[in-house]
Each structure stands twice: as structure tokens, then as C-alpha cells.
Amino acid sequence: MAGQKAEQSDPAQQPEVNASRYRALVDLAYDAIVTMDEQHNITLFNRAAENMFGYTAAEVLGRPIVTLLPERFRAGHARKVRQFAESYEPGVRGSTPPRMDESNSVYGQHRDGSVIPVEIAVSKIELSGGTEFMAVVRDITDRARLMELLKKQASTDALTGLPNRRGFLEFVENILCASEQLSVFILDIDFFKQINDTHGHDAGDEVLRVLARVGASITRGSNLFARWGGEEFVAAMPGATSELALTIADQLRQRFEHGDFDHQWSHAAISFTVSIGVVTREAGDVDVDALMKRADRALYRAKKAGRNRVEAG
């Protein structure tokens, strides 16, 4: 018995036992585990990594780690590894796993060329023969899709499917950051309350959807047509001069005045007109709120002058 016990705890066997346990643990992991050496070549590739990237371990062992990266990220990868290695301080990282990229925009590439959004935590391991880096990689495709959907919903009007005020303001702010010409307009449905009172709110919603579809069709291309709120809509037209913006706005106004669009009304056709205020960016304009206030004042003049008209601000 004593001899058996000694044999089981033989220190000479311990490294082999530990290695077997390590290999089993790595292959049982749900997340992909990949290690690379100081030359940035792959030294370990577990089963989850095979499933994620589409390669077998035999195919990638010894190959450059950038094999698993999209082309656009390969050139800068060595620099990121170096920065990570120099700044790696496991004792002060707290509960947050270290990342190769501080942003969430980290991607891998499947064998078939498709790009995989991933979350990655990296550790630096000092070995007697040098240094290795171990990465635990998690596929977050479903999470990325959900985040993109939520982001889209946050900037989309539920009734019309158009961008909402938030989406419009982000679009305009990006243009104002550059020295690009820009015209915008605000459109208001004339006497919309009467439409709701006479035909009901369902009919009013139908008018809003009709206006959204027609407005989006006439301001297509690089332009953006959005719902500002209530019965007000807005358009941003990058590159449009004041003359072109006035022409587009008046064409839209005339289409609604004459009912010049195809639509199968739920009940009787509803006639309506719109008033529009148009402004063009002036030199030095960088404030989206100031630009929209000018457009709103032009809209007010259009309504005060009798509605169903376009006014420039």
C-alpha cells in the first residue's frame, strides 16, 4: 500500500499529469482558446477555436496569428501586441479582462472569409523558453446583431420607418463637422388636427406614412428625410444649393397639393397640403440647433403667409 501511494504521488509524473489536465481543460472550454509565441505564430488552438474559425488545429499550428484576422486589421496587429506586452500589469487590472483593443470593435475571420465579431481577453505568460500570449475568444455575433438592432430602433421612427429626430441630428452634425455645403428644410402638414378630428387618428397615421414614403422618394440619394415629431418632417440635402433645395421642396409641396402619388387609401382619399421652410448653411455654421431654428422660422413664415407654400430662411 505504501509503495502504491508513493507511486501515485511520484513527482516525476506530475508534469505529465498536469499537462494532460491542461489539455483536457482547454478542449472542454466553450470559448476559443488560442496561444501564440513571440514570433506571433499559433502554438495552441482548441476545439472551440476550430469550430469558431473553421480550421483544424493541425492546419494553423505554426502559422501567423494574423491568419485569424480580417485583412484590414493585419498590418497593425504587431504594434498592438507590442503595446499590450509593454503595458500588461495583471496585478492591477482588477476584474476586467485585458483586451488587445480597448474598443469593442474586435473581429476575427473564418476560414471562408466571413468576419466574426468577437470579445477577446489576453494574458501574457512567461515561460522558461520565452513568452507566450494566450487569448480567450468569444463569438459575440448574436450580441452584435442585437446591439445594431437596438441602435437602429433608437434612431428610427416606429410609425413611418424613417430616421427620427435623433438620427437626423446625428446625420446633420456629421456634415457640419466638415466644410460641406448643406441645405435643410422643415415640413409641416397643414391643418393636421382637422384631419385627425374629421377622419380619425388611424387616418391621420396613414397620412403620415404616405408623406414619409413620398418624401423619402423625392429626397433619395445622399439626402436624408426624417420625422421631426408629430406632423413635422425634415430633410437634409448635402451639397444642395439654396436654389436646388427650394426646387426640391416645392416639387414635394406640389405633389401633395395635387395628390400626385400612388396610394391605396384604407377608406376615402384624404387631401392635404404642406408648408415648408428651407435654409442653406452659411459660412461658419457649425451649430445644428441654430440651423434648425432658422428653418423653423422660415416654416413659420410659410404658415403665416397662408400655408401650402415654401419659404426660404
C-alpha positions in Angstrom: 0.0 0.0 0.0 2.8 2.4 0.9 4.6 1.6 -2.3 1.3 2.2 -4.3 0.8 5.6 -2.6 4.3 6.6 -3.3 3.9 5.6 -7.0 0.7 7.7 -7.3 2.4 10.8 -6.0 5.7 10.4 -7.8 6.9 13.9 -8.6 8.4 12.7 -11.8 4.9 12.0 -13.2 3.4 15.3 -12.1 4.4 17.4 -15.1 2.8 14.9 -17.4 -0.4 14.7 -15.3 -0.6 18.5 -15.2 -0.2 18.7 -19.0 -2.9 16.1 -19.5 -5.3 18.0 -17.2 -4.4 21.3 -19.0 -5.1 19.8 -22.5 -8.4 18.4 -21.3 -9.5 21.6 -19.7 -8.6 23.6 -22.8 -10.5 21.3 -25.1 -13.5 21.3 -22.8 -13.8 25.1 -22.8 -16.8 26.7 -24.5 -14.7 29.7 -25.6 -12.0 29.6 -28.2 -8.5 29.5 -26.7 -5.5 30.4 -28.9 -1.9 30.9 -27.9 0.9 32.4 -29.9 4.7 32.7 -29.4 7.0 35.7 -29.5 7.1 35.4 -33.3 3.3 35.7 -33.4 2.8 32.2 -34.6 0.0 30.0 -33.3 1.1 27.4 -30.7 -2.3 26.2 -29.4 -5.7 26.0 -30.9 -8.5 24.3 -29.0 -11.7 22.6 -30.3 -13.8 25.7 -29.7 -11.4 27.7 -31.8 -11.6 25.0 -34.6 -15.4 25.4 -34.5 -15.2 29.2 -34.5 -12.7 29.8 -37.2 -13.2 26.7 -39.4 -9.6 25.4 -39.3 -8.3 22.3 -37.6 -5.5 22.7 -35.1 -3.1 20.8 -37.5 -3.8 23.4 -40.2 -3.0 26.5 -38.2 -0.3 25.5 -35.6 2.9 27.3 -36.5 1.1 29.7 -38.8 0.9 33.5 -38.2 -1.8 34.6 -35.8 -3.0 37.2 -38.4 -4.4 34.2 -40.3 -7.3 34.6 -38.0 -7.8 38.3 -38.6 -9.5 40.3 -41.4 -7.1 41.8 -43.9 -7.7 45.4 -42.7 -6.5 44.6 -39.2 -3.4 42.6 -40.0 -0.9 45.4 -40.6 -1.4 47.0 -37.2 -1.6 43.8 -35.1 2.1 43.5 -34.3 2.1 47.1 -32.9 -1.0 46.3 -30.7 0.7 43.1 -29.4 3.8 45.2 -28.5 1.8 47.9 -26.8 -0.1 45.2 -24.8 3.1 43.4 -23.7 4.7 46.6 -22.5 1.6 47.8 -20.6 0.5 44.4 -19.2 0.0 44.6 -15.4 -2.1 41.7 -14.2 -1.8 42.7 -10.6 -3.7 46.0 -11.2 -6.3 45.1 -13.8 -9.0 44.3 -11.3 -11.9 42.2 -12.5 -11.7 43.5 -16.1 -10.1 41.1 -18.6 -7.2 42.7 -20.5 -8.0 43.4 -24.1 -5.9 43.8 -27.2 -8.2 46.6 -28.3 -9.9 48.9 -25.8 -12.9 49.4 -28.1 -15.5 46.7 -28.8 -14.7 46.6 -32.5 -12.6 43.4 -32.4 -13.0 41.0 -35.2 -11.8 37.5 -36.3 -12.0 35.9 -39.7 -13.5 32.5 -40.5 -11.7 30.2 -43.0 -14.5 31.0 -45.5 -13.6 34.7 -45.3 -16.6 35.8 -43.3 -15.9 38.3 -40.5 -16.7 37.3 -36.9 -17.3 40.0 -34.2 -15.5 38.7 -31.1 -14.8 39.6 -27.5 -11.2 38.9 -26.5 -9.2 38.7 -23.3 -5.5 38.2 -23.5 -2.8 37.2 -21.0 1.0 37.3 -21.2 2.6 34.1 -20.0 6.3 34.0 -19.1 7.9 30.6 -19.9 11.4 29.2 -19.4 11.8 29.3 -23.1 10.3 32.8 -23.7 7.0 34.5 -23.7 3.6 33.4 -25.0 0.3 35.2 -25.3 -3.0 33.4 -24.5 -6.3 34.7 -25.9 -9.7 33.6 -24.8 -12.0 34.5 -27.7 -15.8 34.6 -27.6 -18.1 34.9 -30.6 -20.5 37.8 -30.0 -22.3 37.7 -33.4 -25.7 37.5 -31.8 -24.9 40.3 -29.3 -23.6 42.5 -32.1 -26.7 42.0 -34.1 -28.9 42.8 -31.1 -26.8 46.0 -30.4 -27.1 47.0 -34.0 -30.9 46.4 -33.9 -31.3 48.4 -30.7 -29.1 51.2 -32.2 -31.3 51.3 -35.3 -34.5 51.3 -33.2 -33.2 54.2 -31.1 -32.8 56.3 -34.2 -35.9 55.1 -36.2 -39.5 56.4 -36.0 -41.7 53.4 -35.3 -44.8 54.7 -37.3 -43.1 55.7 -40.6 -39.8 53.7 -40.5 -38.0 57.0 -41.2 -35.0 58.2 -39.2 -36.3 60.1 -36.1 -35.1 63.4 -34.7 -32.1 61.7 -33.1 -31.0 60.0 -36.3 -31.5 63.3 -38.3 -29.4 65.4 -35.8 -26.6 62.9 -35.9 -26.6 62.9 -39.7 -26.5 66.7 -39.8 -23.9 67.1 -37.1 -21.5 64.8 -39.0 -21.9 67.1 -42.1 -21.4 70.2 -40.1 -18.1 68.8 -38.8 -16.9 69.0 -42.4 -16.8 72.1 -44.7 -19.6 70.7 -46.8 -22.5 72.6 -48.3 -25.8 71.7 -46.8 -29.4 72.7 -47.1 -32.2 71.6 -44.8 -36.0 72.0 -44.7 -38.8 71.5 -42.1 -42.2 70.5 -43.5 -45.4 70.7 -41.6 -48.8 69.2 -42.6 -51.4 72.0 -42.9 -54.3 71.7 -40.5 -53.3 68.2 -39.4 -55.5 68.4 -36.4 -58.6 68.8 -38.6 -57.6 65.6 -40.5 -57.5 63.7 -37.2 -60.7 65.3 -36.0 -62.6 64.6 -39.2 -61.2 61.2 -40.3 -59.8 59.8 -37.0 -56.3 59.1 -35.8 -55.9 56.0 -37.9 -56.4 58.1 -41.0 -54.0 60.7 -39.6 -51.4 57.9 -39.2 -52.0 56.9 -42.8 -51.3 60.4 -44.0 -48.1 60.4 -42.0 -47.0 57.2 -43.6 -47.9 58.4 -47.1 -46.0 61.6 -46.6 -43.0 59.6 -45.3 -42.9 57.4 -48.3 -43.3 60.2 -50.9 -40.8 62.5 -49.1 -38.2 59.7 -48.9 -38.6 59.0 -52.6 -38.1 62.6 -53.7 -35.1 63.3 -51.4 -33.2 60.0 -52.1 -29.5 59.6 -52.8 -27.2 61.2 -50.3 -30.1 63.1 -48.8 -32.0 62.2 -45.6 -35.7 62.5 -45.0 -36.8 62.1 -41.4 -39.7 62.5 -39.0 -39.0 65.5 -36.7 -42.0 64.9 -34.5 -45.8 65.0 -34.7 -46.8 66.2 -38.2 -43.4 67.7 -38.9 -40.8 66.2 -41.1 -37.3 67.3 -42.1 -34.8 66.8 -44.9 -31.0 67.2 -45.0 -29.5 67.7 -48.5 -25.7 67.6 -48.5 -24.2 69.6 -51.4 -27.5 71.2 -52.3 -27.5 74.9 -53.1 -30.3 77.1 -51.9 -31.9 77.1 -55.4 -31.8 73.3 -55.6 -33.2 72.9 -52.1 -36.1 75.3 -52.9 -36.8 73.4 -56.1 -36.9 70.0 -54.4 -39.1 71.4 -51.5 -41.6 73.0 -53.9 -41.7 69.8 -56.1 -42.6 67.9 -52.9 -45.2 70.5 -51.9 -46.9 70.3 -55.3 -47.1 66.5 -55.3 -49.1 66.7 -52.1 -51.2 69.6 -53.3 -52.2 67.7 -56.4 -52.2 64.2 -54.9 -49.6 63.2 -57.4 -48.6 59.9 -55.9 -49.9 56.3 -55.9 -51.6 55.1 -52.7 -54.5 52.7 -51.9 -56.3 54.6 -49.2 -57.9 52.5 -46.5 -61.1 54.5 -47.0 -61.7 57.7 -49.0 -58.7 59.5 -50.2 -57.6 62.3 -47.9 -56.4 65.6 -49.4 -53.8 67.6 -47.6 -51.1 70.2 -48.2 -47.8 71.1 -46.6 -45.8 74.2 -45.7 -42.0 74.1 -45.9 -39.2 76.3 -44.5 -35.8 75.9 -46.3 -32.4 77.2 -45.2 -28.9 76.7 -46.5 -25.8 76.5 -44.4 -23.9 79.8 -44.2 -20.1 80.1 -43.9 -19.1 79.2 -40.4 -22.3 77.4 -39.5 -21.5 74.5 -37.1 -24.4 74.6 -34.7 -27.2 72.2 -35.8 -29.7 73.8 -33.3 -29.1 77.3 -34.8 -29.6 75.9 -38.3 -32.9 74.2 -37.5 -34.2 77.3 -35.7 -33.6 79.2 -38.9 -35.6 76.6 -40.8 -38.3 76.7 -38.2 -38.6 80.5 -38.6 -38.9 80.0 -42.4 -41.6 77.4 -41.8 -43.5 79.9 -39.5 -43.4 82.5 -42.3 -44.8 80.0 -44.8 -47.7 79.2 -42.5 -48.3 82.8 -41.6 -48.4 83.7 -45.3 -51.3 81.3 -46.0 -49.8 77.8 -45.9 -49.3 75.4 -48.8 -46.1 77.3 -49.7 -42.3 77.2 -49.4 -40.3 80.0 -47.7 -36.5 80.4 -47.6 -34.7 81.5 -44.5 
